Amino acid sequence: MFWQATFFSAANSAMAFYALSLGRPAAAAACIAASALGCLFAGMVRKRVSESV
């Protein structure tokens, strides 16, 4: 689950750079927000797994 969230975040970061290169700042902002949510989710999953061990 952690790696899936990390991959999701990295993919959204890449899409944000691509959207910026196309001159679409609103789309890039949406990708950055999704990337931040992916990082937050990955952190929550990692914390919960470390607490359960």
PyMOL Python script that loads the backbone (N, CA, C, O; Angstrom):
from pymol import cmd

cmd.read_pdbstr("""\
ATOM      1  N   MET A   1       0.828  -1.192   0.000  1.00  0.00           N
ATOM      2  CA  MET A   1       0.000   0.000   0.000  1.00  0.00           C
ATOM      3  C   MET A   1       0.875   1.259   0.000  1.00  0.00           C
ATOM      4  O   MET A   1       0.575   2.225  -0.701  1.00  0.00           O
ATOM      5  N   PHE A   2       1.948   1.243   0.782  1.00  0.00           N
ATOM      6  CA  PHE A   2       2.837   2.406   0.827  1.00  0.00           C
ATOM      7  C   PHE A   2       3.445   2.676  -0.538  1.00  0.00           C
ATOM      8  O   PHE A   2       3.513   3.825  -0.975  1.00  0.00           O
ATOM      9  N   TRP A   3       3.891   1.612  -1.218  1.00  0.00           N
ATOM     10  CA  TRP A   3       4.536   1.802  -2.514  1.00  0.00           C
ATOM     11  C   TRP A   3       3.547   2.251  -3.571  1.00  0.00           C
ATOM     12  O   TRP A   3       3.907   2.999  -4.480  1.00  0.00           O
ATOM     13  N   GLN A   4       2.301   1.802  -3.462  1.00  0.00           N
ATOM     14  CA  GLN A   4       1.279   2.244  -4.405  1.00  0.00           C
ATOM     15  C   GLN A   4       1.031   3.740  -4.251  1.00  0.00           C
ATOM     16  O   GLN A   4       0.920   4.455  -5.247  1.00  0.00           O
ATOM     17  N   ALA A   5       0.943   4.218  -3.009  1.00  0.00           N
ATOM     18  CA  ALA A   5       0.729   5.643  -2.769  1.00  0.00           C
ATOM     19  C   ALA A   5       1.931   6.460  -3.222  1.00  0.00           C
ATOM     20  O   ALA A   5       1.777   7.566  -3.740  1.00  0.00           O
ATOM     21  N   THR A   6       3.126   5.916  -3.026  1.00  0.00           N
ATOM     22  CA  THR A   6       4.339   6.608  -3.468  1.00  0.00           C
ATOM     23  C   THR A   6       4.378   6.712  -4.990  1.00  0.00           C
ATOM     24  O   THR A   6       4.730   7.757  -5.537  1.00  0.00           O
ATOM     25  N   PHE A   7       4.015   5.624  -5.670  1.00  0.00           N
ATOM     26  CA  PHE A   7       3.985   5.648  -7.129  1.00  0.00           C
ATOM     27  C   PHE A   7       2.930   6.635  -7.630  1.00  0.00           C
ATOM     28  O   PHE A   7       3.169   7.372  -8.587  1.00  0.00           O
ATOM     29  N   PHE A   8       1.771   6.648  -6.984  1.00  0.00           N
ATOM     30  CA  PHE A   8       0.701   7.586  -7.346  1.00  0.00           C
ATOM     31  C   PHE A   8       1.189   9.025  -7.220  1.00  0.00           C
ATOM     32  O   PHE A   8       0.914   9.856  -8.086  1.00  0.00           O
ATOM     33  N   SER A   9       1.906   9.314  -6.154  1.00  0.00           N
ATOM     34  CA  SER A   9       2.432  10.658  -5.932  1.00  0.00           C
ATOM     35  C   SER A   9       3.471  11.023  -6.992  1.00  0.00           C
ATOM     36  O   SER A   9       3.456  12.136  -7.518  1.00  0.00           O
ATOM     37  N   ALA A  10       4.351  10.111  -7.299  1.00  0.00           N
ATOM     38  CA  ALA A  10       5.378  10.380  -8.318  1.00  0.00           C
ATOM     39  C   ALA A  10       4.754  10.578  -9.693  1.00  0.00           C
ATOM     40  O   ALA A  10       5.187  11.439 -10.459  1.00  0.00           O
ATOM     41  N   ALA A  11       3.740   9.781 -10.004  1.00  0.00           N
ATOM     42  CA  ALA A  11       3.071   9.913 -11.303  1.00  0.00           C
ATOM     43  C   ALA A  11       2.376  11.268 -11.411  1.00  0.00           C
ATOM     44  O   ALA A  11       2.407  11.898 -12.468  1.00  0.00           O
ATOM     45  N   ASN A  12       1.753  11.716 -10.333  1.00  0.00           N
ATOM     46  CA  ASN A  12       1.094  13.015 -10.364  1.00  0.00           C
ATOM     47  C   ASN A  12       2.102  14.155 -10.469  1.00  0.00           C
ATOM     48  O   ASN A  12       1.819  15.173 -11.101  1.00  0.00           O
ATOM     49  N   SER A  13       3.257  13.998  -9.865  1.00  0.00           N
ATOM     50  CA  SER A  13       4.290  15.019 -10.001  1.00  0.00           C
ATOM     51  C   SER A  13       4.757  15.118 -11.450  1.00  0.00           C
ATOM     52  O   SER A  13       4.946  16.213 -11.980  1.00  0.00           O
ATOM     53  N   ALA A  14       4.939  13.966 -12.081  1.00  0.00           N
ATOM     54  CA  ALA A  14       5.346  13.960 -13.485  1.00  0.00           C
ATOM     55  C   ALA A  14       4.272  14.597 -14.366  1.00  0.00           C
ATOM     56  O   ALA A  14       4.590  15.340 -15.295  1.00  0.00           O
ATOM     57  N   MET A  15       3.009  14.309 -14.077  1.00  0.00           N
ATOM     58  CA  MET A  15       1.921  14.900 -14.862  1.00  0.00           C
ATOM     59  C   MET A  15       1.858  16.409 -14.648  1.00  0.00           C
ATOM     60  O   MET A  15       1.498  17.150 -15.563  1.00  0.00           O
ATOM     61  N   ALA A  16       2.207  16.872 -13.440  1.00  0.00           N
ATOM     62  CA  ALA A  16       2.212  18.316 -13.178  1.00  0.00           C
ATOM     63  C   ALA A  16       3.268  19.015 -14.038  1.00  0.00           C
ATOM     64  O   ALA A  16       2.996  20.070 -14.612  1.00  0.00           O
ATOM     65  N   PHE A  17       4.464  18.440 -14.131  1.00  0.00           N
ATOM     66  CA  PHE A  17       5.505  19.024 -14.979  1.00  0.00           C
ATOM     67  C   PHE A  17       5.085  19.033 -16.445  1.00  0.00           C
ATOM     68  O   PHE A  17       5.354  19.987 -17.174  1.00  0.00           O
ATOM     69  N   TYR A  18       4.419  17.951 -16.869  1.00  0.00           N
ATOM     70  CA  TYR A  18       3.949  17.882 -18.246  1.00  0.00           C
ATOM     71  C   TYR A  18       2.884  18.946 -18.508  1.00  0.00           C
ATOM     72  O   TYR A  18       2.894  19.593 -19.554  1.00  0.00           O
ATOM     73  N   ALA A  19       1.964  19.126 -17.553  1.00  0.00           N
ATOM     74  CA  ALA A  19       0.917  20.144 -17.708  1.00  0.00           C
ATOM     75  C   ALA A  19       1.523  21.545 -17.748  1.00  0.00           C
ATOM     76  O   ALA A  19       1.055  22.400 -18.501  1.00  0.00           O
ATOM     77  N   LEU A  20       2.559  21.786 -16.947  1.00  0.00           N
ATOM     78  CA  LEU A  20       3.231  23.089 -16.992  1.00  0.00           C
ATOM     79  C   LEU A  20       3.908  23.309 -18.339  1.00  0.00           C
ATOM     80  O   LEU A  20       3.905  24.417 -18.874  1.00  0.00           O
ATOM     81  N   SER A  21       4.485  22.247 -18.878  1.00  0.00           N
ATOM     82  CA  SER A  21       5.154  22.383 -20.173  1.00  0.00           C
ATOM     83  C   SER A  21       4.149  22.669 -21.287  1.00  0.00           C
ATOM     84  O   SER A  21       4.502  23.259 -22.308  1.00  0.00           O
ATOM     85  N   LEU A  22       2.905  22.254 -21.094  1.00  0.00           N
ATOM     86  CA  LEU A  22       1.857  22.543 -22.071  1.00  0.00           C
ATOM     87  C   LEU A  22       1.218  23.911 -21.846  1.00  0.00           C
ATOM     88  O   LEU A  22       0.377  24.347 -22.632  1.00  0.00           O
ATOM     89  N   GLY A  23       1.622  24.585 -20.766  1.00  0.00           N
ATOM     90  CA  GLY A  23       1.069  25.901 -20.462  1.00  0.00           C
ATOM     91  C   GLY A  23      -0.291  25.833 -19.794  1.00  0.00           C
ATOM     92  O   GLY A  23      -1.137  26.698 -20.019  1.00  0.00           O
ATOM     93  N   ARG A  24      -0.509  24.819 -18.978  1.00  0.00           N
ATOM     94  CA  ARG A  24      -1.788  24.660 -18.274  1.00  0.00           C
ATOM     95  C   ARG A  24      -1.545  24.671 -16.760  1.00  0.00           C
ATOM     96  O   ARG A  24      -1.448  23.612 -16.139  1.00  0.00           O
ATOM     97  N   PRO A  25      -1.447  25.857 -16.172  1.00  0.00           N
ATOM     98  CA  PRO A  25      -1.127  25.929 -14.741  1.00  0.00           C
ATOM     99  C   PRO A  25      -2.228  25.375 -13.843  1.00  0.00           C
ATOM    100  O   PRO A  25      -1.929  24.849 -12.771  1.00  0.00           O
ATOM    101  N   ALA A  26      -3.491  25.476 -14.248  1.00  0.00           N
ATOM    102  CA  ALA A  26      -4.568  24.947 -13.400  1.00  0.00           C
ATOM    103  C   ALA A  26      -4.492  23.421 -13.323  1.00  0.00           C
ATOM    104  O   ALA A  26      -4.690  22.836 -12.258  1.00  0.00           O
ATOM    105  N   ALA A  27      -4.209  22.791 -14.447  1.00  0.00           N
ATOM    106  CA  ALA A  27      -4.061  21.332 -14.447  1.00  0.00           C
ATOM    107  C   ALA A  27      -2.844  20.922 -13.624  1.00  0.00           C
ATOM    108  O   ALA A  27      -2.878  19.917 -12.913  1.00  0.00           O
ATOM    109  N   ALA A  28      -1.776  21.696 -13.722  1.00  0.00           N
ATOM    110  CA  ALA A  28      -0.577  21.399 -12.937  1.00  0.00           C
ATOM    111  C   ALA A  28      -0.863  21.530 -11.445  1.00  0.00           C
ATOM    112  O   ALA A  28      -0.394  20.714 -10.652  1.00  0.00           O
ATOM    113  N   ALA A  29      -1.623  22.538 -11.060  1.00  0.00           N
ATOM    114  CA  ALA A  29      -1.969  22.718  -9.647  1.00  0.00           C
ATOM    115  C   ALA A  29      -2.806  21.549  -9.140  1.00  0.00           C
ATOM    116  O   ALA A  29      -2.626  21.104  -8.006  1.00  0.00           O
ATOM    117  N   ALA A  30      -3.713  21.051  -9.966  1.00  0.00           N
ATOM    118  CA  ALA A  30      -4.524  19.895  -9.569  1.00  0.00           C
ATOM    119  C   ALA A  30      -3.647  18.658  -9.386  1.00  0.00           C
ATOM    120  O   ALA A  30      -3.861  17.879  -8.457  1.00  0.00           O
ATOM    121  N   CYS A  31      -2.671  18.474 -10.256  1.00  0.00           N
ATOM    122  CA  CYS A  31      -1.760  17.330 -10.133  1.00  0.00           C
ATOM    123  C   CYS A  31      -0.894  17.454  -8.886  1.00  0.00           C
ATOM    124  O   CYS A  31      -0.636  16.460  -8.207  1.00  0.00           O
ATOM    125  N   ILE A  32      -0.448  18.660  -8.584  1.00  0.00           N
ATOM    126  CA  ILE A  32       0.369  18.874  -7.387  1.00  0.00           C
ATOM    127  C   ILE A  32      -0.452  18.601  -6.134  1.00  0.00           C
ATOM    128  O   ILE A  32       0.053  18.009  -5.180  1.00  0.00           O
ATOM    129  N   ALA A  33      -1.712  19.027  -6.126  1.00  0.00           N
ATOM    130  CA  ALA A  33      -2.583  18.757  -4.977  1.00  0.00           C
ATOM    131  C   ALA A  33      -2.805  17.256  -4.808  1.00  0.00           C
ATOM    132  O   ALA A  33      -2.784  16.750  -3.686  1.00  0.00           O
ATOM    133  N   ALA A  34      -3.016  16.546  -5.903  1.00  0.00           N
ATOM    134  CA  ALA A  34      -3.192  15.095  -5.829  1.00  0.00           C
ATOM    135  C   ALA A  34      -1.913  14.423  -5.352  1.00  0.00           C
ATOM    136  O   ALA A  34      -1.961  13.442  -4.609  1.00  0.00           O
ATOM    137  N   SER A  35      -0.776  14.947  -5.777  1.00  0.00           N
ATOM    138  CA  SER A  35       0.506  14.400  -5.338  1.00  0.00           C
ATOM    139  C   SER A  35       0.691  14.593  -3.836  1.00  0.00           C
ATOM    140  O   SER A  35       1.162  13.694  -3.139  1.00  0.00           O
ATOM    141  N   ALA A  36       0.319  15.763  -3.347  1.00  0.00           N
ATOM    142  CA  ALA A  36       0.430  16.030  -1.909  1.00  0.00           C
ATOM    143  C   ALA A  36      -0.482  15.096  -1.113  1.00  0.00           C
ATOM    144  O   ALA A  36      -0.094  14.600  -0.056  1.00  0.00           O
ATOM    145  N   LEU A  37      -1.679  14.860  -1.617  1.00  0.00           N
ATOM    146  CA  LEU A  37      -2.582  13.928  -0.939  1.00  0.00           C
ATOM    147  C   LEU A  37      -2.005  12.515  -0.946  1.00  0.00           C
ATOM    148  O   LEU A  37      -2.141  11.781   0.033  1.00  0.00           O
ATOM    149  N   GLY A  38      -1.367  12.137  -2.042  1.00  0.00           N
ATOM    150  CA  GLY A  38      -0.723  10.824  -2.099  1.00  0.00           C
ATOM    151  C   GLY A  38       0.394  10.697  -1.083  1.00  0.00           C
ATOM    152  O   GLY A  38       0.541   9.652  -0.448  1.00  0.00           O
ATOM    153  N   CYS A  39       1.183  11.751  -0.922  1.00  0.00           N
ATOM    154  CA  CYS A  39       2.255  11.733   0.087  1.00  0.00           C
ATOM    155  C   CYS A  39       1.684  11.632   1.489  1.00  0.00           C
ATOM    156  O   CYS A  39       2.203  10.888   2.322  1.00  0.00           O
ATOM    157  N   LEU A  40       0.619  12.375   1.754  1.00  0.00           N
ATOM    158  CA  LEU A  40      -0.027  12.334   3.066  1.00  0.00           C
ATOM    159  C   LEU A  40      -0.558  10.932   3.353  1.00  0.00           C
ATOM    160  O   LEU A  40      -0.377  10.401   4.448  1.00  0.00           O
ATOM    161  N   PHE A  41      -1.218  10.337   2.352  1.00  0.00           N
ATOM    162  CA  PHE A  41      -1.769   8.997   2.529  1.00  0.00           C
ATOM    163  C   PHE A  41      -0.661   7.978   2.756  1.00  0.00           C
ATOM    164  O   PHE A  41      -0.798   7.097   3.605  1.00  0.00           O
ATOM    165  N   ALA A  42       0.430   8.085   2.012  1.00  0.00           N
ATOM    166  CA  ALA A  42       1.554   7.159   2.185  1.00  0.00           C
ATOM    167  C   ALA A  42       2.142   7.288   3.588  1.00  0.00           C
ATOM    168  O   ALA A  42       2.507   6.287   4.205  1.00  0.00           O
ATOM    169  N   GLY A  43       2.232   8.504   4.083  1.00  0.00           N
ATOM    170  CA  GLY A  43       2.742   8.718   5.437  1.00  0.00           C
ATOM    171  C   GLY A  43       1.833   8.114   6.489  1.00  0.00           C
ATOM    172  O   GLY A  43       2.309   7.534   7.465  1.00  0.00           O
ATOM    173  N   MET A  44       0.525   8.246   6.298  1.00  0.00           N
ATOM    174  CA  MET A  44      -0.425   7.669   7.252  1.00  0.00           C
ATOM    175  C   MET A  44      -0.348   6.155   7.247  1.00  0.00           C
ATOM    176  O   MET A  44      -0.398   5.523   8.303  1.00  0.00           O
ATOM    177  N   VAL A  45      -0.227   5.567   6.057  1.00  0.00           N
ATOM    178  CA  VAL A  45      -0.127   4.105   5.958  1.00  0.00           C
ATOM    179  C   VAL A  45       1.147   3.621   6.624  1.00  0.00           C
ATOM    180  O   VAL A  45       1.133   2.640   7.367  1.00  0.00           O
ATOM    181  N   ARG A  46       2.250   4.312   6.356  1.00  0.00           N
ATOM    182  CA  ARG A  46       3.537   3.896   6.939  1.00  0.00           C
ATOM    183  C   ARG A  46       3.498   3.997   8.467  1.00  0.00           C
ATOM    184  O   ARG A  46       4.024   3.123   9.156  1.00  0.00           O
ATOM    185  N   LYS A  47       2.885   5.044   8.993  1.00  0.00           N
ATOM    186  CA  LYS A  47       2.800   5.215  10.446  1.00  0.00           C
ATOM    187  C   LYS A  47       1.950   4.112  11.060  1.00  0.00           C
ATOM    188  O   LYS A  47       2.313   3.548  12.091  1.00  0.00           O
ATOM    189  N   ARG A  48       0.827   3.805  10.434  1.00  0.00           N
ATOM    190  CA  ARG A  48      -0.064   2.779  10.973  1.00  0.00           C
ATOM    191  C   ARG A  48       0.609   1.410  10.952  1.00  0.00           C
ATOM    192  O   ARG A  48       0.445   0.627  11.888  1.00  0.00           O
ATOM    193  N   VAL A  49       1.361   1.116   9.898  1.00  0.00           N
ATOM    194  CA  VAL A  49       2.056  -0.169   9.818  1.00  0.00           C
ATOM    195  C   VAL A  49       3.128  -0.249  10.888  1.00  0.00           C
ATOM    196  O   VAL A  49       3.301  -1.298  11.509  1.00  0.00           O
ATOM    197  N   SER A  50       3.856   0.846  11.117  1.00  0.00           N
ATOM    198  CA  SER A  50       4.922   0.815  12.119  1.00  0.00           C
ATOM    199  C   SER A  50       4.353   0.710  13.529  1.00  0.00           C
ATOM    200  O   SER A  50       5.007   0.149  14.408  1.00  0.00           O
ATOM    201  N   GLU A  51       3.145   1.237  13.770  1.00  0.00           N
ATOM    202  CA  GLU A  51       2.525   1.124  15.091  1.00  0.00           C
ATOM    203  C   GLU A  51       2.016  -0.285  15.353  1.00  0.00           C
ATOM    204  O   GLU A  51       1.986  -0.727  16.501  1.00  0.00           O
ATOM    205  N   SER A  52       1.617  -0.992  14.309  1.00  0.00           N
ATOM    206  CA  SER A  52       1.039  -2.317  14.497  1.00  0.00           C
ATOM    207  C   SER A  52       2.100  -3.393  14.686  1.00  0.00           C
ATOM    208  O   SER A  52       1.781  -4.507  15.101  1.00  0.00           O
ATOM    209  N   VAL A  53       3.357  -3.076  14.387  1.00  0.00           N
ATOM    210  CA  VAL A  53       4.427  -4.075  14.507  1.00  0.00           C
ATOM    211  C   VAL A  53       4.981  -4.083  15.910  1.00  0.00           C
ATOM    212  O   VAL A  53       5.891  -4.856  16.211  1.00  0.00           O
TER     213      VAL A  53
END
""", "prot")
cmd.dss("prot")
cmd.show_as("cartoon", "prot")
cmd.util.cbc("prot")
cmd.orient("prot")
